């Protein structure tokens, strides 16, 4: 491919021969000035020409060798910028203008990606993003202009300013792919941003004016909401040809083995997932990567991260380094509903330059797509960072739109990644911090839940289903994942919900009591092992096994106390509304007996036995012939709930857990988002070049339900990000 004919014979040559010559010249040793007509011929290549993979690799290697002298990467990026400027300034531009832009962005993506994944140093100079001083001036271009700023400004300006239409669809799609390639420099570094990390293109994106940033955030989210489809049969879009003529669909279908093809996309989903949409997925990937980027800067003073209102975590200073502000994160946090202008306490409407979005459509789209991890990440980002969107979610009367797919995904936890499960649980915890949410979920009655297989659930409230799934998740974690963070998050959510339980179903009530029994068995088993060890040696000792056993016993002590506090909250604040909970406690009252005089649990058991004594005495006082049926006992409980008085019960402060994001969330989210983006977009990045996350991870094997030799990850509840507010 690198061979360049001494005498170009472009006139009358076959398109493939012409393309071979032009691509060969582009990657070869000869330098073409930026004003040469060579660039126009290169960008006017047909979009349906194919090159085998081995020739693509040869071309990339040759390009990398010669680019330092030819500066052809810089020149094609400049031509890309000019093409995009023409597209933006002239809305009626002919399709040929868009075709040239597609070629420019695609060729740029292919060769830039190769340079990034084969970078040998942290120096931006390795990309040679500048023109030689001897380069003749052309089209008013200044040779000292910052290339990455120029190209990112024009790429983002097109994305934010030009509507998606049959004419612009492919260019929008290729520009999103280019954005991923340009930002993939993040893959070369570790998860914790450092002052030596070089991300020139994403840094240039961060330096754009706030008005452009707002347009980009809005367009990316609108792409996600509207989910534009490929104009398969659009006569106005000549790139999509039918019959025997090769067109873009054929061009895309063999992307893995061709050069002038979309490098890591899919226009026709092969997963069968109806929620898949290439433009929507690409837009969301780009938005999430931009949102969680933080540049580590060396300086004498710390800079406050204005994206976090918490004074305790505002300062991101690490010695003499700090994190710069992220305008995309700020724009997303301040996005407002297009149907609602927020009014302050003095009645003044806020008319700032906030991003305006249709929250109703965004809510519905998220509900449709929550089986996808990027949708879950967007929902988390919004409910955690955007108070307006969280408020909007909480006042919706159809919360099942969001909650049902979340609960179904948690039900199928074994088929999902652990990160996917964690984010879903955090979302539920954030929602449970609002008392109106906890009350409203019990007002929504579900006729049936066909995906729940263990028990027939008929006319179950959404709140009861949430309790069932959270407890099921705890049990799954206990037998498989054994992760402290997951345990604590589930129990914290249940604790927030408990005082607001309303007519909890019989099955949910039984599951709640069985949760206490299951944890108590684990606790007793650990206590017996410790007693056996002390009995044999006279002391627990100081070896690692003894320390692990002691720490794990302490964890289960905390878990049991939380469950007992959950039961106390129900009995203290919501007993008359939850006769099924009383029945479940009475039915399994023997499970509480071993802890009645236990120094760590006795105070929390007292109220349970006060309730048991009250209702047991009512049953004993009734004369009844034959056996007591479950229905008759429940009816008696319902009747006596009316005469129940809370006086005399020990009143505990209501538990209220809140979620606090870690001070450096990018260390978790950036690797996570990139892993998902790479798997979705099909980008084949050299594994040996990736340092952002481990590439070859062993397959997680389920643990046996036997001995508790697997240890929890964070052994101290106080170190958890779920905070208890008293």
matplotlib code that plots the C-alpha trace (Angstrom):
import matplotlib.pyplot as plt

x = [0.0, 2.9, 4.1, 3.4, 3.4, 5.9, 3.4, -0.2, -2.7, -5.9, -7.8, -9.8, -8.3, -10.4, -11.7, -9.8, -6.5, -7.1, -7.8, -4.7, -2.6, -4.1, -4.0, -0.5, 0.5, -1.1, 0.9, 4.1, 7.2, 6.2, 4.9, 1.8, 1.3, -2.0, -3.2, -2.4, -5.3, -4.2, -6.4, -9.5, -8.9, -8.3, -11.5, -13.6, -12.9, -16.1, -17.3, -17.7, -14.2, -12.6, -9.1, -8.1, -7.0, -3.3, -3.0, -4.6, -1.9, 0.8, -0.5, -0.8, 2.8, 4.1, 2.1, 3.5, 7.0, 6.5, 4.0, 6.8, 8.0, 4.9, 2.6, -0.3, -2.3, -2.3, -3.2, -6.2, -7.4, -7.3, -9.2, -11.7, -12.2, -12.6, -15.2, -17.1, -17.1, -18.6, -21.3, -22.2, -22.1, -24.1, -27.1, -28.0, -24.6, -24.7, -24.3, -20.7, -19.6, -20.8, -19.2, -15.9, -16.3, -17.1, -14.0, -11.9, -13.2, -12.9, -9.4, -8.4, -9.9, -8.1, -4.6, -5.0, -6.2, -3.1, -0.8, -2.5, -2.4, 1.2, 2.3, 5.7, 5.8, 3.6, 4.6, 2.0, 4.9, 4.7, 1.5, 3.2, 0.0, 1.6, 2.8, 6.4, 7.5, 8.3, 4.7, 3.3, 0.3, -3.0, -6.6, -5.6, -4.4, -1.8, 0.9, 1.1, -2.6, -3.4, -4.6, -6.4, -8.3, -9.2, -10.5, -12.3, -14.0, -15.3, -16.3, -18.2, -19.7, -21.1, -22.5, -24.1, -25.4, -26.4, -29.6, -29.5, -31.2, -30.9, -28.2, -26.2, -26.8, -23.6, -21.4, -22.8, -22.2, -18.6, -17.9, -19.0, -16.6, -13.8, -14.6, -14.1, -10.8, -9.5, -10.4, -9.0, -5.6, -7.2, -6.7, -3.0, -3.0, -4.0, -7.4, -6.1, -5.4, -1.9, -0.2, 1.8, -1.2, -1.5, -5.0, -4.7, -8.1, -10.2, -8.4, -9.3, -12.9, -12.8, -11.5, -14.6, -16.9, -19.8, -22.4, -20.9, -20.6, -24.3, -25.2, -23.2, -24.6, -28.1, -27.6, -26.0, -28.9, -31.5, -29.8, -30.2, -33.8, -35.0, -32.8, -32.6, -32.8, -30.8, -32.6, -32.6, -35.0, -34.4, -34.2, -32.7, -29.7, -27.7, -25.0, -27.5, -27.9, -30.0, -29.9, -26.6, -24.7, -22.4, -23.6, -22.9, -24.7, -22.5, -19.5, -20.4, -21.2, -17.5, -16.0, -13.5, -11.8, -11.8, -10.2, -12.7, -15.3, -16.6, -13.8, -15.7, -19.3, -22.4, -25.3, -27.3, -27.5, -26.6, -27.8, -31.5, -31.9, -34.5, -33.1, -29.9, -29.4, -25.9, -26.3, -27.9, -25.3, -22.4, -23.8, -24.2, -20.7, -19.2, -21.3, -20.3, -16.6, -16.7, -18.8, -16.4, -13.1, -10.9, -7.6, -4.9, -3.0, 0.2, -0.2, 0.5, -3.2, -6.0, -9.0, -12.4, -14.5, -17.7, -19.6, -19.9, -21.7, -20.3, -17.8, -16.1, -15.3, -15.0, -11.2, -9.6, -6.1, -3.5, -0.4, 0.6, -1.9, -5.6, -8.4, -9.6, -13.3, -15.3, -17.8, -19.7, -20.3, -21.5, -23.8, -25.4, -25.9, -27.6, -29.8, -33.5, -36.8, -37.9, -41.5, -40.6, -38.8, -37.5, -38.6, -36.6, -38.1, -38.6, -40.6, -37.9, -37.6, -34.1, -33.4, -29.7, -28.1, -29.0, -29.4, -33.1, -34.3, -37.6, -37.4, -40.6, -39.1, -35.7, -37.5, -39.4, -36.3, -34.3, -37.1, -37.0, -33.2, -32.1, -31.0, -28.1, -25.2, -24.7, -28.4, -27.9, -24.8, -26.7, -29.6, -27.1, -25.4, -28.7, -30.3, -27.0, -25.9, -29.0, -31.4, -34.0, -34.1, -34.2, -37.1, -38.9, -38.4, -39.7, -43.0, -43.8, -46.8, -45.5, -42.3, -42.7, -41.4, -38.0, -38.2, -39.5, -36.5, -34.2, -35.7, -35.8, -32.1, -31.4, -33.4, -31.1, -28.0, -26.1, -26.2, -25.0, -21.6, -21.0, -20.6, -24.0, -25.6, -23.7, -24.9, -28.5, -28.5, -27.0, -29.8, -32.4, -30.6, -30.6, -34.4, -35.1, -33.6, -36.9, -39.9, -42.5, -40.8, -41.0, -44.7, -45.7, -44.2, -46.7, -49.6, -48.7, -50.2, -48.8, -51.2, -48.5, -44.7, -44.2, -40.4, -40.4, -40.3, -39.9, -43.3, -46.6, -46.9, -50.4, -51.5, -48.3, -47.4, -44.2, -42.9, -43.4, -41.6, -38.7, -38.4, -38.5, -35.8, -33.5, -33.6, -33.1, -30.0, -28.6, -29.0, -27.4, -24.5, -24.1, -23.8, -22.0, -20.3, -19.8, -19.3, -19.7, -20.6, -23.5, -24.8, -24.7, -26.4, -29.3, -29.8, -29.5, -32.2, -34.5, -33.8, -34.8, -38.0, -39.1, -41.0, -43.1, -44.1, -47.8, -49.6, -46.4, -47.4, -47.3, -44.4, -42.4, -43.0, -41.9, -38.7, -37.9, -38.0, -36.2, -33.4, -32.9, -32.8, -30.3, -28.0, -28.4, -27.3, -24.2, -23.5, -24.0, -21.7, -18.9, -19.4, -19.1, -15.9, -14.4, -15.5, -14.0, -10.7, -10.7, -11.6, -8.6, -6.0, -7.5, -7.4, -8.4, -4.8, -3.4, -3.0, -4.6, -7.4, -8.4, -8.4, -10.5, -13.0, -13.3, -13.8, -16.4, -18.3, -18.3, -19.7, -22.6, -23.3, -23.8, -26.0, -28.2, -28.6, -29.7, -32.3, -33.6, -33.7, -35.7, -38.2, -38.3, -39.1, -42.0, -43.4, -42.9, -44.1, -46.2, -47.5, -51.3, -50.6, -48.6, -50.5, -48.6, -45.3, -46.8, -48.0, -44.6, -42.8, -45.3, -45.0, -41.2, -40.9, -38.5, -35.7, -35.5, -35.2, -31.4, -30.8, -33.3, -30.6, -27.6, -25.8, -25.5, -29.1, -31.3, -32.4, -33.5, -35.4, -37.4, -39.9, -40.4, -41.3, -43.6, -45.5, -45.4, -46.7, -49.5, -50.8, -50.1, -52.2, -55.0, -55.0, -54.8, -57.8, -59.9, -61.9, -61.5, -62.3, -59.7, -56.6, -55.9, -55.7, -53.4, -56.4, -58.0, -54.8, -54.3, -57.9, -57.3, -54.1, -55.9, -58.7, -56.3, -54.1, -56.8, -56.4, -52.6, -50.9, -47.2, -46.9, -44.5, -42.3, -38.7, -38.4, -35.2, -34.0, -35.1, -32.2, -31.6, -28.8, -27.6, -25.2, -22.1, -20.0, -16.3, -14.1, -12.5, -15.4, -13.5, -11.2, -14.2, -16.3, -13.7, -12.5, -16.0, -17.4, -14.5, -14.9, -18.6, -18.0, -15.3, -17.5, -20.5, -18.7, -16.5, -13.3, -10.4, -7.8, -4.4, -4.8, -1.1, -1.5, -4.4, -3.5, -6.8, -8.1, -7.0, -7.7, -7.5, -9.6, -10.3, -13.9, -15.7, -16.6, -19.5, -18.5, -20.0, -22.5, -20.2, -17.6, -17.3, -13.6, -14.2, -13.7, -15.7, -13.9, -14.1, -14.1, -15.3, -18.9, -17.7, -15.5, -18.5, -19.8, -23.3, -23.6, -26.0, -27.7, -29.0]
y = [0.0, 2.3, 2.2, 5.4, 5.5, 8.0, 9.5, 9.7, 8.4, 9.5, 10.4, 7.4, 5.0, 2.5, 3.9, 1.2, 2.1, 5.8, 5.1, 2.9, 5.8, 8.4, 6.4, 5.3, 8.9, 9.9, 7.4, 7.7, 9.9, 12.6, 15.7, 17.4, 21.0, 21.8, 23.8, 21.0, 19.6, 16.2, 16.6, 17.3, 14.2, 12.1, 13.4, 12.8, 9.0, 6.9, 5.7, 2.1, 1.0, -1.8, -2.6, -5.8, -5.7, -6.5, -3.6, -1.3, -2.4, -1.8, 1.6, 2.6, 1.5, 3.5, 6.5, 6.4, 6.4, 9.3, 11.5, 13.3, 14.7, 14.9, 16.2, 14.6, 13.9, 17.6, 18.4, 16.1, 17.3, 20.9, 19.8, 18.1, 21.3, 23.2, 20.7, 20.9, 24.7, 24.6, 22.2, 24.4, 27.7, 26.4, 24.3, 23.8, 22.4, 19.6, 16.0, 16.0, 18.3, 15.9, 13.0, 14.8, 15.4, 11.7, 10.7, 13.2, 12.2, 8.5, 8.6, 10.8, 8.2, 5.2, 6.7, 8.7, 5.5, 3.7, 6.5, 6.5, 2.8, 2.7, 5.8, 5.2, 8.2, 10.8, 13.5, 15.2, 15.8, 12.2, 13.0, 15.9, 18.1, 21.1, 22.2, 22.7, 26.3, 26.0, 25.1, 27.7, 29.6, 28.5, 29.6, 32.1, 29.3, 30.3, 27.7, 28.3, 27.5, 24.8, 21.9, 19.9, 23.0, 23.7, 20.3, 19.7, 23.1, 22.3, 18.7, 19.8, 22.8, 20.5, 18.0, 20.8, 23.0, 20.7, 18.7, 15.0, 14.4, 11.8, 14.0, 14.5, 11.1, 9.4, 12.4, 12.7, 9.0, 9.2, 12.3, 10.5, 7.7, 10.2, 11.7, 8.2, 7.7, 11.2, 10.7, 7.1, 8.5, 8.0, 4.2, 4.7, 5.8, 4.4, 5.1, 7.9, 11.0, 12.2, 15.5, 13.8, 12.3, 13.7, 13.9, 16.7, 16.3, 15.9, 18.8, 20.9, 19.8, 21.0, 24.4, 25.2, 28.1, 27.2, 28.1, 25.5, 23.0, 23.4, 22.8, 19.7, 18.3, 19.0, 17.4, 14.3, 13.8, 14.6, 12.0, 9.5, 10.5, 10.6, 7.6, 8.6, 5.6, 4.8, 6.2, 2.8, 3.7, 7.4, 8.5, 11.8, 10.0, 8.7, 7.0, 4.2, 2.5, -0.5, -3.2, -4.6, -1.3, -1.5, 1.0, 2.0, -0.9, -3.3, -1.1, -1.4, -5.1, -6.0, -3.3, -5.6, -6.3, -3.0, 0.4, 3.0, 1.7, 2.7, 1.5, 0.4, 0.8, -1.3, 0.2, -3.0, -4.5, -8.2, -8.5, -8.5, -5.8, -3.5, -0.6, -0.6, 2.4, 3.3, 7.1, 7.1, 4.7, 6.7, 10.0, 8.6, 7.1, 10.4, 12.3, 10.0, 10.1, 13.9, 14.2, 12.1, 13.5, 15.4, 16.9, 16.7, 20.0, 20.9, 24.2, 26.0, 26.4, 23.9, 24.5, 23.8, 21.4, 23.3, 20.2, 19.1, 21.2, 19.3, 21.4, 18.3, 17.0, 20.3, 20.6, 18.1, 19.2, 16.5, 18.2, 20.5, 19.1, 19.8, 18.9, 21.5, 22.2, 20.1, 22.3, 19.2, 17.9, 21.4, 21.7, 18.3, 19.0, 22.3, 20.9, 22.0, 20.6, 22.3, 22.4, 24.0, 27.2, 27.0, 29.9, 30.9, 31.8, 35.4, 34.4, 35.2, 32.9, 31.7, 32.5, 31.5, 29.6, 26.2, 23.2, 22.6, 19.0, 17.2, 15.4, 13.4, 11.9, 11.4, 9.6, 7.3, 6.6, 5.6, 3.3, 1.6, 1.1, 0.3, -3.2, -1.4, -0.3, 3.1, 3.9, 3.0, 5.2, 8.1, 7.6, 7.5, 10.6, 12.5, 11.5, 12.0, 15.2, 17.0, 18.0, 19.1, 15.7, 13.9, 16.0, 15.3, 11.6, 11.7, 13.4, 11.0, 8.8, 6.1, 5.2, 1.6, 2.9, 3.1, 0.7, -2.4, -2.7, -2.0, -4.7, -7.2, -6.6, -7.1, -10.3, -11.5, -10.4, -13.5, -12.5, -8.9, -7.4, -6.5, -2.8, -2.9, -4.2, -1.7, 1.3, 0.1, -0.4, 3.1, 4.6, 2.8, 4.1, 7.7, 7.5, 5.9, 9.0, 10.8, 10.0, 10.7, 8.1, 5.5, 6.3, 6.4, 3.1, 1.3, 3.0, 1.4, -2.1, -4.5, -7.1, -9.6, -10.0, -12.7, -12.7, -13.5, -17.3, -18.4, -17.4, -16.3, -12.6, -11.4, -7.8, -6.9, -3.3, -1.9, -1.3, -4.9, -6.1, -3.8, -5.3, -8.8, -8.0, -6.2, -9.2, -11.6, -9.6, -9.8, -13.5, -13.8, -11.7, -13.7, -17.0, -15.7, -12.3, -11.8, -8.1, -5.8, -2.7, -4.5, -5.8, -2.4, -0.6, -3.1, -2.9, 0.9, 1.2, -1.1, 0.9, 4.1, 2.5, 0.8, 3.5, 4.1, 0.5, 0.3, -3.1, -5.0, -8.2, -11.6, -12.8, -9.7, -9.9, -13.5, -12.7, -9.9, -12.3, -15.0, -12.4, -12.0, -15.8, -16.2, -13.6, -15.0, -18.4, -16.9, -14.9, -18.0, -20.1, -17.5, -17.2, -21.0, -21.0, -18.3, -20.1, -23.4, -21.6, -19.9, -23.2, -25.0, -22.4, -20.4, -17.2, -16.1, -15.4, -12.8, -14.8, -13.6, -16.2, -15.0, -11.4, -12.3, -14.2, -11.4, -8.7, -10.8, -11.4, -7.6, -7.1, -9.6, -8.0, -4.7, -6.4, -8.0, -4.8, -3.0, -5.7, -5.5, -1.7, -2.2, -4.4, -1.9, 1.0, -1.0, -1.9, 1.5, 3.7, 1.5, -1.5, -0.8, -0.6, -3.9, -6.8, -9.3, -8.2, -8.9, -12.3, -13.2, -12.3, -14.3, -17.3, -17.3, -15.9, -18.7, -17.2, -14.2, -16.2, -16.8, -13.0, -12.0, -11.7, -11.0, -7.8, -6.5, -7.2, -7.3, -3.6, -4.1, -7.3, -5.8, -4.1, -7.2, -9.2, -6.4, -6.8, -10.6, -10.5, -8.2, -10.3, -13.7, -12.7, -11.6, -15.0, -16.9, -15.0, -16.2, -19.4, -21.5, -25.0, -26.9, -25.6, -21.9, -21.4, -18.8, -16.8, -16.7, -15.6, -12.9, -11.6, -11.5, -9.5, -7.1, -6.6, -6.0, -3.7, -1.1, -1.2, -1.3, 1.6, 2.4, 3.7, 1.7, 0.8, 2.0, 4.7, 4.5, 7.3, 6.5, 5.2, 7.4, 6.4, 8.7, 8.1, 10.2, 9.9, 9.4, 12.5, 11.1, 9.3, 9.4, 6.6, 4.3, 5.7, 6.4, 2.8, 1.5, 3.7, 2.9, -0.8, -0.6, 1.8, -0.5, -3.5, -1.7, 0.1, -2.8, -0.7, -3.1, -1.3, -3.0, -4.7, -4.3, -0.5, -0.3, 0.7, 2.2, -1.2, -4.8, -6.3, -10.1, -10.6, -14.1, -15.2, -14.8, -18.2, -18.5, -19.4, -22.4, -22.0, -23.8, -22.5, -18.7, -18.6, -15.9, -12.5, -9.3, -6.6, -3.6, -4.9, -1.8, -0.4, 3.0, 3.2, 2.7, 5.5, 5.0, 7.5, 7.3, 10.6, 10.8]
z = [0.0, 0.7, -2.9, -4.6, -8.5, -9.8, -12.2, -10.8, -13.3, -11.7, -14.8, -16.1, -13.5, -11.6, -8.3, -6.3, -8.1, -7.5, -3.8, -3.5, -4.9, -2.7, 0.6, -0.3, -0.8, 2.5, 4.5, 2.4, 2.7, 0.4, 2.0, 0.5, 1.5, 3.2, 0.2, -2.3, -4.4, -3.2, -0.1, -2.1, -4.2, -1.0, 0.6, -2.5, -2.5, -2.8, 0.6, -0.4, -1.2, 0.8, 2.0, 3.8, 7.4, 6.7, 4.3, 6.9, 9.4, 6.9, 6.1, 9.8, 10.5, 7.5, 8.5, 12.0, 10.6, 8.2, 10.1, 12.0, 8.7, 6.6, 9.4, 7.5, 10.7, 11.4, 7.9, 7.6, 11.0, 9.6, 6.5, 8.7, 10.6, 7.4, 6.1, 9.4, 9.2, 5.8, 6.9, 9.8, 8.0, 5.0, 6.0, 2.4, 1.5, -1.1, 0.1, -1.4, 1.4, 4.0, 2.2, 2.3, 6.0, 6.6, 4.8, 6.7, 10.1, 9.3, 8.0, 11.0, 13.3, 11.8, 12.0, 15.2, 16.9, 15.8, 17.0, 20.4, 21.1, 20.0, 21.9, 23.6, 25.9, 27.8, 25.4, 23.1, 20.7, 19.6, 17.7, 15.9, 16.1, 14.4, 11.0, 10.1, 10.1, 6.4, 5.6, 3.1, 4.4, 3.1, 3.5, 6.2, 8.5, 11.1, 11.6, 15.3, 15.9, 18.4, 16.3, 19.0, 20.0, 16.4, 15.6, 18.9, 18.6, 15.1, 16.0, 19.1, 17.2, 14.5, 17.1, 19.1, 16.3, 13.4, 13.7, 13.0, 9.6, 6.9, 5.3, 8.5, 10.3, 9.1, 9.8, 13.3, 13.9, 12.6, 14.7, 17.9, 16.9, 16.4, 19.9, 21.4, 19.5, 20.5, 24.1, 24.2, 25.5, 28.9, 28.3, 28.5, 32.1, 35.5, 37.0, 39.3, 37.1, 37.4, 36.5, 33.8, 32.0, 28.4, 27.1, 24.5, 22.8, 25.9, 27.5, 24.5, 24.9, 28.5, 27.4, 25.1, 26.0, 28.3, 25.6, 23.3, 26.1, 26.9, 23.2, 23.1, 26.4, 25.1, 21.7, 23.1, 25.5, 22.8, 20.6, 23.5, 24.0, 20.4, 19.3, 15.6, 13.3, 10.2, 7.1, 5.4, 2.6, 2.4, -1.3, -0.1, 1.3, -1.7, 0.5, 1.2, -2.1, -3.0, -5.5, -6.6, -5.9, -2.9, -0.3, 3.3, 4.8, 3.0, 3.8, 7.5, 7.5, 7.0, 9.2, 10.8, 7.5, 5.7, 5.9, 4.8, 7.1, 10.5, 12.7, 15.8, 15.3, 14.5, 12.6, 12.7, 16.2, 16.5, 20.1, 19.5, 22.1, 20.9, 23.0, 21.0, 18.9, 17.5, 17.6, 21.0, 22.5, 21.0, 22.3, 25.8, 25.9, 24.8, 27.4, 30.3, 29.4, 29.2, 32.4, 34.6, 33.3, 35.8, 34.8, 37.5, 37.5, 39.3, 41.3, 44.5, 45.5, 45.6, 43.4, 44.7, 42.6, 42.1, 41.1, 44.7, 47.3, 50.3, 52.1, 53.5, 50.0, 48.1, 48.1, 45.8, 46.6, 46.8, 48.0, 45.1, 42.7, 42.2, 39.8, 37.3, 36.9, 34.4, 32.4, 31.1, 34.6, 35.7, 32.6, 33.3, 37.0, 36.1, 33.4, 33.7, 32.5, 29.3, 30.7, 34.0, 34.9, 38.5, 40.7, 43.7, 47.1, 46.0, 43.0, 40.5, 37.5, 36.7, 33.1, 32.9, 30.1, 31.6, 29.4, 28.8, 28.4, 28.2, 31.6, 30.8, 27.6, 29.4, 32.2, 29.8, 27.7, 30.8, 31.9, 28.5, 28.5, 32.1, 31.1, 29.6, 31.9, 30.3, 30.9, 34.6, 34.7, 33.3, 35.7, 38.6, 37.4, 37.2, 40.4, 42.3, 40.7, 39.3, 42.1, 39.6, 37.9, 41.2, 42.3, 39.0, 39.5, 43.0, 42.1, 39.3, 40.0, 37.7, 39.6, 38.3, 35.0, 36.5, 39.4, 37.6, 35.2, 38.1, 40.3, 37.4, 36.8, 40.5, 40.3, 37.5, 39.4, 38.5, 34.8, 35.4, 36.3, 40.0, 39.0, 37.3, 40.5, 42.7, 40.7, 40.7, 44.5, 45.0, 42.9, 45.1, 48.2, 46.9, 46.1, 49.6, 51.2, 50.4, 52.6, 49.9, 47.7, 50.5, 50.9, 47.2, 46.2, 48.5, 46.6, 43.3, 43.0, 40.5, 39.1, 38.6, 38.3, 35.6, 35.9, 39.6, 39.6, 43.3, 44.4, 42.7, 43.4, 42.8, 43.3, 45.2, 45.9, 44.3, 47.9, 48.8, 45.7, 46.4, 49.9, 48.4, 45.8, 48.2, 50.6, 47.8, 46.7, 50.3, 50.2, 46.8, 47.9, 51.1, 49.1, 46.0, 46.1, 49.8, 49.4, 52.4, 50.3, 48.6, 52.0, 53.6, 50.7, 50.7, 54.4, 54.4, 51.8, 53.8, 56.9, 55.1, 53.9, 57.1, 58.9, 55.8, 55.1, 54.3, 54.1, 53.4, 51.8, 53.6, 51.4, 51.9, 55.7, 55.8, 53.8, 56.3, 59.3, 57.3, 56.6, 60.4, 60.8, 58.0, 59.4, 62.9, 61.7, 60.2, 63.4, 65.6, 63.4, 63.6, 67.4, 67.8, 65.8, 67.9, 71.1, 69.8, 69.1, 72.5, 74.2, 72.7, 73.3, 76.2, 74.1, 70.7, 69.8, 67.4, 64.2, 60.9, 61.1, 64.6, 63.4, 60.4, 62.5, 65.0, 62.3, 60.5, 63.7, 64.2, 60.7, 61.3, 64.6, 62.8, 60.2, 62.8, 64.6, 61.4, 60.7, 64.3, 64.0, 60.7, 62.6, 65.5, 63.1, 61.6, 65.0, 66.4, 63.6, 61.3, 63.2, 62.6, 58.8, 58.7, 60.3, 58.0, 59.6, 63.1, 61.9, 60.4, 63.7, 65.7, 63.3, 63.7, 67.2, 68.2, 66.0, 68.4, 71.6, 71.5, 71.4, 74.1, 76.8, 74.5, 75.6, 72.0, 71.0, 74.1, 73.9, 70.3, 71.2, 74.0, 71.7, 69.6, 72.7, 73.9, 70.6, 70.9, 74.5, 73.5, 70.5, 72.1, 75.1, 72.8, 71.1, 74.4, 75.7, 72.8, 73.2, 70.1, 69.3, 67.2, 65.5, 64.8, 61.1, 59.6, 58.3, 61.8, 63.5, 60.9, 61.4, 65.1, 64.6, 62.3, 64.8, 67.7, 65.7, 66.2, 70.0, 69.9, 71.6, 71.2, 74.8, 76.8, 73.8, 73.8, 71.2, 69.0, 66.8, 63.2, 61.2, 58.1, 55.7, 53.0, 50.1, 49.7, 46.5, 47.1, 46.7, 43.5, 41.7, 38.4, 39.7, 39.7, 36.9, 34.2, 33.9, 34.3, 31.5, 29.2, 29.6, 28.8, 25.9, 24.3, 24.6, 23.1, 20.3, 19.3, 19.4, 19.1, 21.2, 21.8, 25.2, 26.0, 25.8, 28.2, 31.8, 32.8, 33.9, 34.0, 30.6, 31.2, 34.3, 35.5, 35.3, 38.6, 39.9, 42.3, 45.9, 47.6, 50.4, 52.8, 55.1, 55.4, 54.4, 51.8, 53.5, 53.0, 51.1, 53.4, 56.9, 58.7, 58.3, 59.3, 56.2, 53.9, 51.7, 53.1, 55.9, 58.9, 59.7, 63.3]

ax = plt.figure().add_subplot(projection="3d")
ax.plot(x, y, z, "-o")
ax.set_aspect("equal")
plt.show()
